[in-house]
Amino acid sequence: MTLPMSVASRTSRLWREVADRVFVRRYPDFAVNVGLVLGSEMALVIDTRGSERQGRLLLDEIHRITGLPIAVAITHHHYDHCFGNAAFSPADIWSHERCVIRMRDQAEIARQALATAMPELDHEYSETPIVLPNKTVKTGAAIELGGRRVDLIHLGRGHTDNDLVMSVPDARVVFAGDLVEQGGPPSFEDSFPMEWPGTLGRLLEMVQGPVVPGHGDVVRRSFVEGQLADMTALSQLATRVRFDGGSANDAMPLAPFPSKIAKVALQRAFAQLAGEI
């Protein structure tokens, strides 16, 4: 099924068609990406933005593209990717099983942090209902959209403990979530730096075309290889410095990331090496 010309023209300014009937929309808030995959019988939305209001704006845009029934898949639990779920209820919402736990346990903490960082938007986030996914994945699942399959795969811990990758095999497109970030360094606050390289290595085995990061421009294999090299260097640095009796602070000057990012990354890496997380 190809989109009518009128639909293609309406979406071309906002949504990028990275492969046949596979669209990406990058929003200005944090350069967050949302995906839309169309089959002949159903559409899959990948991530729902950061609030109910943002989710409803997203849903309105999608309704201008397609009238197909909608399912949702969430890449991980961070608010900017899933607090828009309420706008899509009662559609099926898929995620990794630990995403449900993290959303339930950390939603209020996230709201408080948002209210502090962006007080002008306090009401928007505080009044957003937290709608948990109702379909969960442990290692993998497949969603049939009608003549097209989307695979949901947990490749291991990395950016979080619940990262879920969405692969569209017939289009050779991979939605990587925040396992891959373009335009800025990765975020390590909930990360597992000692495992992230292995997870990225498994992701690379799947890459045959465009890779949609959680934030920033769509990338290709070479970009993911570069991020894998940085992650590997970080994990090896942490291992070496700790073996020599040093601390995370001792390792910071040699880290392949800016100092503020490196500090968090190395603290998490040392905590993993100590068995604390």
SVG drawing of the C-alpha trace seen along z (x, -y; Angstrom):
<svg xmlns="http://www.w3.org/2000/svg" viewBox="-10 -29 57 42">
<polyline fill="none" stroke="black" stroke-width="0.4" points="0.0,0.0 1.4,-3.4 0.2,-6.7 -2.0,-8.8 -0.1,-11.9 -2.3,-14.2 -1.3,-12.4 2.4,-12.4 2.3,-16.1 0.6,-16.8 3.2,-14.8 6.3,-15.7 7.1,-18.9 6.8,-17.3 7.4,-13.6 10.3,-12.0 9.7,-8.8 12.9,-6.9 11.6,-3.8 8.3,-2.7 5.5,-3.6 8.0,-4.1 8.0,-7.7 9.9,-9.6 8.9,-12.9 11.5,-14.8 10.1,-17.3 11.9,-20.4 11.6,-19.5 14.9,-17.6 14.9,-16.6 12.9,-13.6 11.9,-11.2 8.6,-9.5 8.1,-6.7 5.1,-5.6 5.0,-2.3 2.0,-1.6 0.8,1.8 -2.3,2.6 -4.5,3.2 -2.8,1.4 -0.4,-1.4 2.3,-1.2 3.3,-4.4 6.8,-4.2 6.9,-6.5 4.2,-9.0 6.1,-12.1 6.2,-13.7 2.7,-14.6 -1.0,-14.0 -1.2,-17.3 1.9,-16.4 0.5,-12.9 -2.9,-14.4 -1.1,-16.7 0.9,-13.6 -2.3,-11.6 -4.0,-14.4 -1.1,-14.4 -1.3,-10.7 -5.0,-10.8 -4.2,-13.2 -1.8,-10.6 -3.9,-7.4 -7.2,-6.2 -5.9,-2.7 -6.3,-1.3 -3.3,-2.2 -1.0,-0.2 1.8,-1.8 5.3,-0.5 7.5,-2.3 11.3,-2.2 11.9,-2.8 10.4,-4.4 11.7,-7.9 9.0,-10.5 9.7,-12.2 9.1,-8.9 6.0,-7.6 4.0,-10.2 1.9,-10.8 0.4,-7.3 -2.9,-8.6 -3.7,-10.2 -3.7,-6.7 -5.7,-4.8 -7.4,-2.3 -5.0,-1.2 -2.6,1.7 0.6,0.2 3.7,2.5 6.9,2.2 9.5,4.3 8.2,5.7 10.5,3.6 9.3,0.5 6.0,0.9 7.7,1.2 9.9,-1.8 7.0,-4.0 4.9,-3.0 7.7,-3.5 9.4,-6.6 6.5,-8.7 6.1,-10.9 9.9,-11.5 10.0,-12.5 7.1,-14.9 8.8,-16.6 12.0,-16.9 10.1,-18.4 8.2,-20.9 11.6,-22.1 13.3,-22.3 10.3,-23.7 7.9,-25.4 5.9,-27.0 4.9,-23.5 4.2,-22.1 0.4,-21.7 0.9,-20.0 3.0,-17.2 1.2,-17.0 -2.1,-16.6 -1.0,-14.0 -2.4,-10.5 0.3,-7.8 -1.0,-5.1 1.1,-1.9 1.6,0.4 -0.8,3.4 1.3,5.6 4.8,6.6 7.9,8.2 10.7,10.0 13.0,10.9 11.0,10.4 7.6,10.2 6.2,9.5 3.3,7.2 1.6,8.0 0.3,4.8 -1.1,6.5 1.5,7.5 4.2,6.2 5.8,7.3 7.5,5.2 9.8,7.1 10.2,5.8 13.5,7.0 15.2,6.5 18.9,6.8 20.2,6.2 20.7,3.4 22.3,0.1 20.6,-3.3 18.2,-1.7 17.3,1.8 14.2,1.8 15.4,0.7 13.3,2.1 14.4,2.0 11.8,2.0 12.9,3.5 10.9,3.3 12.6,6.2 11.0,5.6 12.0,1.9 15.4,2.6 14.8,-0.2 15.7,0.1 14.2,-2.2 16.9,-2.1 15.5,-4.4 18.1,-6.0 20.5,-3.2 21.6,-5.5 21.6,-9.3 22.6,-11.8 23.4,-15.5 24.6,-15.1 26.2,-12.6 24.2,-9.7 22.4,-10.0 23.8,-7.8 21.5,-8.5 19.8,-5.1 22.4,-3.4 24.5,-0.2 27.8,-1.3 29.5,2.1 26.8,3.8 25.9,1.0 28.7,2.0 27.5,5.6 23.9,4.4 25.1,2.0 27.1,4.8 24.0,6.9 22.1,3.9 24.8,3.5 24.1,7.1 20.6,6.0 21.5,2.9 21.0,3.0 19.7,-0.5 18.5,-3.6 18.8,-3.6 16.3,-6.0 17.9,-7.2 15.8,-8.3 17.0,-11.9 18.5,-13.7 18.9,-12.9 18.4,-9.4 21.8,-7.7 23.6,-4.9 25.7,-2.0 28.9,-4.0 27.4,-6.3 26.4,-3.4 29.9,-1.9 31.4,-5.2 29.1,-5.3 30.0,-1.6 33.7,-2.5 33.1,-5.3 31.1,-3.0 33.7,-0.3 36.5,-2.8 34.5,-4.0 33.9,-0.5 37.6,0.5 38.8,-2.6 36.6,-2.0 37.8,1.6 41.5,0.6 41.4,-2.3 39.4,-0.3 41.9,2.6 44.7,0.1 42.9,-1.1 41.7,-4.3 38.3,-6.0 35.7,-7.3 37.2,-10.8 40.6,-9.5 39.2,-8.1 37.3,-11.3 40.2,-13.0 40.5,-10.1 36.8,-9.5 35.5,-9.9 32.7,-12.1 32.4,-15.7 33.3,-15.9 29.7,-16.3 28.5,-13.3 31.6,-11.3 31.2,-11.8 27.8,-10.1 28.8,-7.4 31.9,-6.5 30.0,-6.5 27.5,-4.1 30.3,-2.0 32.1,-1.8 28.9,-0.9 28.4,1.9 31.9,3.2 31.3,3.2 28.0,5.1 26.0,2.2 23.7,2.0"/>
</svg>
